Amino acid sequence: MRLYIYVLICLSLELMCGYHIRDSKRNLKVFQYVGRGYKLKSFKKWHSLKTPRQAIINAILHNNKTYDPRIPPDFENDYPTKVTVQIYVLSFDSVNEAAMEYSMSIFLRTNWTDSRLSWSDNSKLLKRLEIDTKLMPDVWMPDIYFINEKFANIHDVTVPNRLLHIYRNGSIQSSIRISMSASCDMFLQRYPHDEQICSLRIGSYSYSSENVVYEWHSTPIIMRNGLTLPRFTVKSDGVRNNCEHNFNDNNMIVGEYTCIQIDFTLTRLFGYYIAQVYIPSVLIVILSWVSFWIDIDAIPARVSLGLLTVLTMTTQSTGARSALPRVSYIKAIDVWMSMCLVFVFAALLEFAYVNVQARVEKRRRESVLHSTSSGRTVEGFDRNGDPISLETKEITMSANKRFLYLRDKLRRQRARMADKISRVAFPIVFVAFNAIYWLIYTFYVT
């Protein structure tokens, strides 16, 4: 009913304007003037009328007896089909040093020419055919795969994120959105002062170089404006068109397979590690030096401080290296944490030495005084550690006992001198270590 109403309106306009009603795109006369009015030439023809795009798609995909989407475009020729590749990087999601992998989202864009799908129309206004995703299985597409990919997925929300355009000369452009995690061989000797180069390698899985060859576009990679990572800066470092896989006769699969590669340079940002690793560890080392100013006889205070700093340093060292793989070589973070632990432990050992010297001196002194006092035991000491008697009797000592007394007094002075030396020596050595460490790992290039 609606169709007849529409026809009547069109006939009225035709009579008023004096035009024949034609299909504007296919230039087909749909109505015919008979007597006093227009007559529909063919209801079936009107109802089944298709646009030029539909007609061309049907002609090249469904009614083309020479086209087989299972066969590459130049399969019967003596030259391979060239596929041009471009990558648009949407985001770098993460870099995992422990698993040695990185994750990112990209648009994978490809271009190739299939002369079997060339077409033309009389209007010359139609530049390309935009193919729906439901028709894409009817078009031959290159068998691209990522050689160092661990896992990936193609986005399909709310529809499959795929695009396919066919141009007049048979040139085909394709785009697909992919999120993936790819392996990256990382060398962490200078971690966290390092710079990693992670590659993305693309190849043909089933077609050898005799049938399909991949090559990079003149602009091989495009990075989204404002693309950032929390701990890295990312830039593309170069591309290669010749990373071919050569399978020799010892393998079941023989032949050369095309491969292209692009490298990403990941430069680690240092601010996070300064705030979370280096400054706290420096403060812990400095805290361990406080024991050098505490009195020798304050044993509980010095023991508690020494053990606290050693345990804190051990915990921080474990946390800083927990996100790293268990590699056999020494990393920069290992050197730093190990040396900080050595300084903290050395401060604890210094207290042990001082405490032993002080206790030996005190024990010998008490023994000497008890054995040489006339009638009474010495009940006190002066501020210098020398014994005083509450009686007015003079303490008499033999020459041997006096020598032992002076030697033990010297030991106490030696213990105090060890503290005084440590107050200067420990900071100087730690500053020297810092100078050497930062010079080597900041300017040293592997």
DAMONOR-V80643 format. One record per residue. N is the residue number from 1. RES is the residue in three letters. PHI is phi in whole degrees, -180 to 180 (NA if undefined). PSI is psi in whole degrees, -180 to 180 (none if undefined). D_CENTER is the distance of its C-alpha to the mean C-alpha in whole Angstrom. Layout:
N&RES&PHI&PSI&D_CENTER  N&RES&PHI&PSI&D_CENTER
//
This chain:
1&MET&NA&-44&64  2&ARG&-63&-36&61  3&LEU&-64&-44&61  4&TYR&-66&-37&65  5&ILE&-63&-42&64  6&TYR&-63&-39&62  7&VAL&-65&-42&64  8&LEU&-62&-41&67  9&ILE&-64&-42&65  10&CYS&-66&-39&64  11&LEU&-64&-38&68  12&SER&-64&-45&69  13&LEU&-63&-37&66  14&GLU&-64&-43&68  15&LEU&-67&-38&71  16&MET&-70&-39&71  17&CYS&-97&-15&69  18&GLY&75&28&70  19&TYR&-108&152&67  20&HIS&-85&137&67  21&ILE&-78&125&63  22&ARG&-132&158&61  23&ASP&-76&121&57  24&SER&-67&-25&56  25&LYS&-99&-37&53  26&ARG&-103&-6&55  27&ASN&58&41&58  28&LEU&-105&131&60  29&LYS&-78&118&63  30&VAL&-96&-32&63  31&PHE&-113&158&66  32&GLN&-133&135&70  33&TYR&-80&127&73  34&VAL&-134&115&76  35&GLY&64&-115&79  36&ARG&-92&-3&78  37&GLY&-156&-171&75  38&TYR&-103&143&71  39&LYS&-121&135&71  40&LEU&-66&119&67  41&LYS&-66&-43&67  42&SER&-153&112&65  43&PHE&-63&-38&64  44&LYS&-64&-41&61  45&LYS&-66&-40&60  46&TRP&-66&-44&59  47&HIS&-69&-34&58  48&SER&-98&13&55  49&LEU&-64&133&55  50&LYS&-121&154&51  51&THR&-75&164&49  52&PRO&-58&-36&49  53&ARG&-62&-45&45  54&GLN&-63&-41&46  55&ALA&-65&-42&49  56&ILE&-67&-43&46  57&ILE&-61&-44&44  58&ASN&-63&-37&46  59&ALA&-69&-43&48  60&ILE&-88&-22&45  61&LEU&-105&-41&43  62&HIS&-105&-33&46  63&ASN&-106&13&49  64&ASN&-96&104&48  65&LYS&-73&-18&49  66&THR&-91&-5&48  67&TYR&-102&130&44  68&ASP&-131&111&42  69&PRO&-67&-8&38  70&ARG&-86&-7&38  71&ILE&-118&136&39  72&PRO&-62&157&37  73&PRO&-58&-41&38  74&ASP&-110&34&40  75&PHE&-64&-35&40  76&GLU&-89&-2&44  77&ASN&-97&176&43  78&ASP&-96&17&43  79&TYR&-138&152&39  80&PRO&-81&161&36  81&THR&-81&125&35  82&LYS&-91&126&32  83&VAL&-115&120&29  84&THR&-93&135&27  85&VAL&-122&139&23  86&GLN&-138&144&21  87&ILE&-121&130&18  88&TYR&-109&116&17  89&VAL&-88&115&14  90&LEU&-79&-45&14  91&SER&-163&149&11  92&PHE&-100&114&7  93&ASP&-83&-43&7  94&SER&-163&161&4  95&VAL&-130&121&2  96&ASN&-112&106&5  97&GLU&-71&-36&7  98&ALA&-63&-42&11  99&ALA&-91&-6&10  100&MET&52&62&9  101&GLU&-151&163&7  102&TYR&-138&153&5  103&SER&-121&144&7  104&MET&-158&164&9  105&SER&-119&135&12  106&ILE&-140&161&15  107&PHE&-101&118&19  108&LEU&-93&113&20  109&ARG&-111&133&23  110&THR&-132&155&26  111&ASN&-145&133&29  112&TRP&-152&169&32  113&THR&-117&128&36  114&ASP&-124&99&38  115&SER&-62&-19&42  116&ARG&-70&-18&43  117&LEU&-106&16&42  118&SER&-72&150&43  119&TRP&-153&170&45  120&SER&-157&158&48  121&ASP&-139&163&50  122&ASN&-73&-27&53  123&SER&-74&-29&51  124&LYS&64&12&49  125&LEU&-93&-23&47  126&LEU&-86&119&44  127&LYS&-94&-35&41  128&ARG&-154&161&39  129&LEU&-107&127&39  130&GLU&-98&112&36  131&ILE&-90&134&36  132&ASP&-72&155&35  133&THR&-62&-25&33  134&LYS&-72&-22&36  135&LEU&-96&-6&37  136&MET&-63&-33&34  137&PRO&-62&-16&35  138&ASP&-85&2&38  139&VAL&-117&135&36  140&TRP&-68&134&35  141&MET&-133&148&31  142&PRO&-65&147&29  143&ASP&-89&67&27  144&ILE&-73&137&24  145&TYR&-143&157&21  146&PHE&-98&118&17  147&ILE&-66&-41&18  148&ASN&-101&24&15  149&GLU&-82&136&14  150&LYS&-91&-50&14  151&PHE&-156&153&15  152&ALA&-155&163&16  153&ASN&-147&149&18  154&ILE&-97&130&20  155&HIS&-72&139&21  156&ASP&-139&30&25  157&VAL&-115&124&25  158&THR&-87&-13&28  159&VAL&-132&163&29  160&PRO&-55&125&27  161&ASN&-81&74&25  162&ARG&-136&152&26  163&LEU&-142&141&29  164&LEU&-148&123&31  165&HIS&-122&136&34  166&ILE&-117&125&37  167&TYR&-98&173&38  168&ARG&-59&-42&42  169&ASN&-83&9&42  170&GLY&89&4&39  171&SER&-71&135&36  172&ILE&-123&132&34  173&GLN&-116&134&30  174&SER&-131&148&28  175&SER&-145&142&25  176&ILE&-147&141&23  177&ARG&-98&127&20  178&ILE&-133&140&17  179&SER&-115&133&14  180&MET&-148&163&12  181&SER&-121&128&10  182&ALA&-122&148&10  183&SER&-75&151&10  184&CYS&-146&122&9  185&ASP&-78&105&12  186&MET&-102&143&10  187&PHE&-117&114&13  188&LEU&-108&24&13  189&GLN&-60&-33&17  190&ARG&-103&12&16  191&TYR&-60&133&14  192&PRO&-97&27&13  193&HIS&-99&19&15  194&ASP&-92&170&13  195&GLU&-139&121&11  196&GLN&-106&146&9  197&ILE&-114&111&10  198&CYS&-109&133&9  199&SER&-107&154&12  200&LEU&-124&118&13  201&ARG&-112&131&17  202&ILE&-120&135&19  203&GLY&-146&175&23  204&SER&-100&128&26  205&TYR&-81&-44&27  206&SER&-108&-19&30  207&TYR&-105&131&32  208&SER&-77&178&32  209&SER&-66&-12&32  210&GLU&-73&-22&36  211&ASN&-115&-37&35  212&VAL&-138&132&32  213&VAL&-129&132&30  214&TYR&-100&144&27  215&GLU&-148&154&26  216&TRP&-79&149&24  217&HIS&-68&162&25  218&SER&-59&-30&27  219&THR&-114&88&24  220&PRO&-68&-32&21  221&ILE&-141&142&18  222&ILE&-126&126&18  223&MET&-98&135&16  224&ARG&-61&138&17  225&ASN&-61&133&18  226&GLY&83&11&17  227&LEU&-68&125&13  228&THR&-138&161&11  229&LEU&-129&149&8  230&PRO&-61&-36&9  231&ARG&-121&7&8  232&PHE&-141&156&7  233&THR&-108&140&10  234&VAL&-119&137&9  235&LYS&-150&151&12  236&SER&-80&133&14  237&ASP&-105&-5&15  238&GLY&142&164&18  239&VAL&-128&160&19  240&ARG&-137&141&22  241&ASN&-107&3&24  242&ASN&-129&32&26  243&CYS&-87&63&23  244&GLU&-75&148&26  245&HIS&-92&118&26  246&ASN&-105&119&30  247&PHE&-104&117&31  248&ASN&-83&-177&34  249&ASP&-70&-13&37  250&ASN&-80&-10&36  251&ASN&-98&159&34  252&MET&-69&-35&35  253&ILE&-98&124&33  254&VAL&-117&138&35  255&GLY&136&174&34  256&GLU&-108&132&31  257&TYR&-121&134&29  258&THR&-64&148&27  259&CYS&-155&136&23  260&ILE&-126&155&21  261&GLN&-142&143&18  262&ILE&-130&141&16  263&ASP&-110&137&13  264&PHE&-112&129&10  265&THR&-96&120&10  266&LEU&-109&108&8  267&THR&-99&123&10  268&ARG&-75&133&9  269&LEU&-81&138&12  270&PHE&-97&-12&15  271&GLY&-61&-40&16  272&TYR&-60&-44&15  273&TYR&-74&-30&16  274&ILE&-62&-45&19  275&ALA&-78&-33&20  276&GLN&-101&-19&19  277&VAL&-122&-57&20  278&TYR&-73&-49&22  279&ILE&-63&-47&24  280&PRO&-60&-40&25  281&SER&-68&-36&26  282&VAL&-64&-41&28  283&LEU&-65&-37&30  284&ILE&-66&-41&30  285&VAL&-63&-44&32  286&ILE&-64&-38&34  287&LEU&-61&-34&35  288&SER&-67&-22&36  289&TRP&-78&-13&39  290&VAL&-61&-29&40  291&SER&-63&-22&42  292&PHE&-68&-21&44  293&TRP&-97&-6&46  294&ILE&-85&144&47  295&ASP&-58&148&51  296&ILE&-61&-36&51  297&ASP&-80&-7&53  298&ALA&-85&68&50  299&ILE&-65&-48&49  300&PRO&-58&-40&47  301&ALA&-66&-44&45  302&ARG&-71&-38&44  303&VAL&-65&-45&43  304&SER&-62&-44&41  305&LEU&-65&-43&39  306&GLY&-64&-47&38  307&LEU&-65&-39&37  308&LEU&-61&-46&35  309&THR&-68&-38&33  310&VAL&-65&-46&33  311&LEU&-67&-40&31  312&THR&-64&-42&29  313&MET&-65&-39&28  314&THR&-65&-43&27  315&THR&-64&-44&25  316&GLN&-66&-38&23  317&SER&-63&-42&22  318&THR&-65&-42&21  319&GLY&-66&-38&19  320&ALA&-67&-28&17  321&ARG&-104&4&16  322&SER&-68&-28&16  323&ALA&-90&10&12  324&LEU&-110&153&13  325&PRO&-72&157&14  326&ARG&-84&84&18  327&VAL&-94&161&18  328&SER&-87&-13&22  329&TYR&-97&166&21  330&ILE&-90&132&21  331&LYS&-100&164&18  332&ALA&-62&-38&19  333&ILE&-67&-31&18  334&ASP&-66&-42&21  335&VAL&-62&-45&23  336&TRP&-64&-51&23  337&MET&-65&-39&24  338&SER&-65&-43&26  339&MET&-68&-39&28  340&CYS&-63&-40&28  341&LEU&-66&-37&29  342&VAL&-63&-43&32  343&PHE&-64&-43&33  344&VAL&-67&-42&34  345&PHE&-69&-36&35  346&ALA&-64&-36&38  347&ALA&-64&-37&39  348&LEU&-68&-40&40  349&LEU&-66&-36&42  350&GLU&-62&-39&43  351&PHE&-65&-38&45  352&ALA&-61&-43&46  353&TYR&-63&-47&48  354&VAL&-63&-41&49  355&ASN&-66&-40&50  356&VAL&-63&-46&52  357&GLN&-61&-42&54  358&ALA&-68&-41&55  359&ARG&-70&-38&56  360&VAL&-64&-43&58  361&GLU&-62&-42&60  362&LYS&-68&-41&61  363&ARG&-66&-44&62  364&ARG&-65&-40&64  365&ARG&-63&-45&66  366&GLU&-65&-36&67  367&SER&-66&-42&68  368&VAL&-64&-44&70  369&LEU&-68&-36&71  370&HIS&-70&-35&72  371&SER&-84&-18&74  372&THR&-111&-8&76  373&SER&-73&143&77  374&SER&-94&96&81  375&GLY&96&-32&81  376&ARG&-137&158&78  377&THR&-90&141&74  378&VAL&-65&132&72  379&GLU&-107&1&71  380&GLY&-162&173&69  381&PHE&-135&153&67  382&ASP&-84&-176&67  383&ARG&-70&-19&63  384&ASN&-93&2&63  385&GLY&90&3&63  386&ASP&-84&144&67  387&PRO&-73&146&69  388&ILE&-129&149&72  389&SER&-108&142&75  390&LEU&-79&-11&76  391&GLU&-100&167&80  392&THR&-93&5&82  393&LYS&-73&146&82  394&GLU&-87&135&81  395&ILE&-85&127&78  396&THR&-107&135&79  397&MET&-130&144&77  398&SER&-75&168&78  399&ALA&-63&-38&76  400&ASN&-68&-45&74  401&LYS&-65&-37&73  402&ARG&-66&-37&72  403&PHE&-64&-43&70  404&LEU&-64&-38&68  405&TYR&-64&-45&67  406&LEU&-67&-36&67  407&ARG&-67&-41&64  408&ASP&-69&-34&62  409&LYS&-66&-35&62  410&LEU&-65&-35&61  411&ARG&-63&-39&58  412&ARG&-67&-40&57  413&GLN&-65&-35&57  414&ARG&-66&-39&55  415&ALA&-63&-42&52  416&ARG&-67&-37&52  417&MET&-66&-34&52  418&ALA&-62&-40&49  419&ASP&-64&-44&47  420&LYS&-65&-40&48  421&ILE&-67&-40&47  422&SER&-64&-32&43  423&ARG&-62&-26&43  424&VAL&-102&-43&43  425&ALA&-68&-44&41  426&PHE&-61&-49&38  427&PRO&-61&-40&37  428&ILE&-64&-45&38  429&VAL&-66&-37&36  430&PHE&-68&-40&33  431&VAL&-64&-41&33  432&ALA&-63&-41&34  433&PHE&-62&-42&31  434&ASN&-62&-43&28  435&ALA&-62&-46&30  436&ILE&-66&-44&29  437&TYR&-61&-51&26  438&TRP&-70&-34&24  439&LEU&-66&-43&26  440&ILE&-69&-50&25  441&TYR&-86&-11&21  442&THR&-89&-39&21  443&PHE&-110&-9&23  444&TYR&-76&130&23  445&VAL&-116&126&21  446&THR&-76&none&20
//
